[in-house]
Amino acid sequence: MTTSSISDRPARVLFLGTPSNSVALDRWAELQERLGLAGIETTTAFEGEVDYAILTEDILDGYCTAAEALTLQKLRARGITCASTCAGPEQILAALTETSADVASVVPISAARGRSFGRAVSNAV
């Protein structure tokens, strides 16, 4: 098995499930937006490499479809950290930094907000 070099790809976070209420949906959308601003790729399909996964509370509690249960099993078998939307963006970045030597460096979310995103990216490179 070959691994990617540090510059081959950005960190990738899987979002699995369907938030069950408006609060969870808002948190879901906020996490996707903030991770995107930090240069982290987000996906809802478990294809290719994934470095971290954010799951709905229902899936973590075992209330899920067979396909979601299979995906969760694959994530755990690969040792991919799975968390709920309660995980803050800073926690996700810290986990990606510690466990993902194969991915491109990420920009701290605090530095990637608003109009400073371009500067943060150029400073990080």
PLY file of the C-alpha trace (Angstrom):
ply
format ascii 1.0
element vertex 125
property float x
property float y
property float z
element edge 124
property int vertex1
property int vertex2
end_header
0.00 0.00 0.00
1.32 3.42 -0.87
0.67 6.57 1.05
0.37 10.13 -0.12
3.16 12.58 0.41
2.44 15.67 2.47
1.73 17.85 -0.56
-0.46 15.35 -2.42
-3.84 16.19 -0.96
-5.65 18.27 1.63
-7.01 16.74 4.81
-10.40 15.15 4.20
-13.31 14.91 6.65
-16.33 12.68 6.10
-19.76 13.88 7.25
-22.02 10.85 7.74
-25.73 10.87 8.50
-28.61 13.30 8.42
-28.96 15.76 11.29
-32.30 15.18 13.04
-33.19 18.74 14.07
-32.48 22.34 13.14
-29.84 22.83 15.84
-27.87 19.78 14.67
-28.30 20.85 11.03
-26.97 24.34 11.81
-23.95 22.88 13.64
-23.36 20.46 10.73
-23.36 23.32 8.20
-21.16 25.50 10.42
-18.55 22.75 10.77
-18.50 22.13 7.01
-18.09 25.84 6.31
-15.35 26.42 8.89
-13.39 23.34 7.84
-13.67 24.42 4.19
-12.30 27.86 5.08
-9.36 26.13 6.74
-8.52 24.29 3.52
-9.94 20.96 4.62
-11.96 18.99 2.11
-15.35 17.76 3.34
-17.34 14.94 1.80
-20.50 12.95 2.41
-19.27 9.91 0.48
-16.79 7.43 1.91
-14.63 7.13 -1.18
-10.88 7.36 -1.31
-8.89 8.58 1.67
-10.62 10.01 4.74
-8.73 11.40 7.74
-11.55 12.13 10.19
-15.30 11.55 10.37
-18.13 13.54 11.86
-21.26 11.50 12.49
-24.73 12.32 13.67
-25.63 11.36 17.23
-28.07 8.77 15.87
-25.31 6.89 14.05
-23.02 7.01 17.08
-25.91 5.64 19.17
-26.52 2.80 16.70
-29.69 4.18 15.11
-28.68 4.05 11.46
-29.17 2.35 8.14
-27.26 -0.77 7.19
-25.10 1.28 4.82
-24.26 3.79 7.56
-23.43 0.97 9.98
-21.12 -0.59 7.38
-19.39 2.75 6.81
-18.94 3.21 10.55
-17.45 -0.28 10.78
-15.00 0.52 7.95
-14.01 3.80 9.60
-13.29 2.06 12.89
-11.40 -0.77 11.17
-9.13 1.82 9.53
-8.58 3.61 12.82
-10.21 6.83 11.64
-11.34 9.09 14.47
-15.11 9.48 14.58
-16.80 12.30 16.48
-20.17 13.96 16.72
-20.94 17.55 15.81
-20.11 18.38 19.43
-16.45 18.27 18.42
-15.27 21.79 17.83
-13.34 22.75 14.70
-10.21 23.31 16.78
-10.45 19.74 18.15
-10.80 18.40 14.62
-7.76 20.36 13.43
-5.71 19.13 16.37
-6.67 15.53 15.65
-5.83 15.92 11.97
-2.48 17.46 12.79
-1.57 14.64 15.19
-2.70 11.69 13.10
-2.30 12.73 9.49
1.29 12.94 8.40
0.09 12.04 4.88
-1.94 15.18 4.27
-1.17 18.77 3.46
-0.89 21.09 6.41
-4.06 22.85 7.45
-4.63 26.47 8.29
-5.90 27.12 11.82
-9.60 27.96 11.62
-9.13 31.06 13.76
-6.79 32.41 11.07
-9.01 31.35 8.18
-12.11 33.36 8.99
-13.54 36.05 6.77
-11.36 38.11 4.48
-8.13 37.01 6.16
-8.41 33.56 4.52
-6.10 34.42 1.61
-3.47 35.87 3.93
-3.73 32.89 6.28
-3.20 30.48 3.42
-0.21 32.36 2.04
1.28 32.63 5.54
0.83 28.93 6.14
2.62 27.95 2.95
0 1
1 2
2 3
3 4
4 5
5 6
6 7
7 8
8 9
9 10
10 11
11 12
12 13
13 14
14 15
15 16
16 17
17 18
18 19
19 20
20 21
21 22
22 23
23 24
24 25
25 26
26 27
27 28
28 29
29 30
30 31
31 32
32 33
33 34
34 35
35 36
36 37
37 38
38 39
39 40
40 41
41 42
42 43
43 44
44 45
45 46
46 47
47 48
48 49
49 50
50 51
51 52
52 53
53 54
54 55
55 56
56 57
57 58
58 59
59 60
60 61
61 62
62 63
63 64
64 65
65 66
66 67
67 68
68 69
69 70
70 71
71 72
72 73
73 74
74 75
75 76
76 77
77 78
78 79
79 80
80 81
81 82
82 83
83 84
84 85
85 86
86 87
87 88
88 89
89 90
90 91
91 92
92 93
93 94
94 95
95 96
96 97
97 98
98 99
99 100
100 101
101 102
102 103
103 104
104 105
105 106
106 107
107 108
108 109
109 110
110 111
111 112
112 113
113 114
114 115
115 116
116 117
117 118
118 119
119 120
120 121
121 122
122 123
123 124
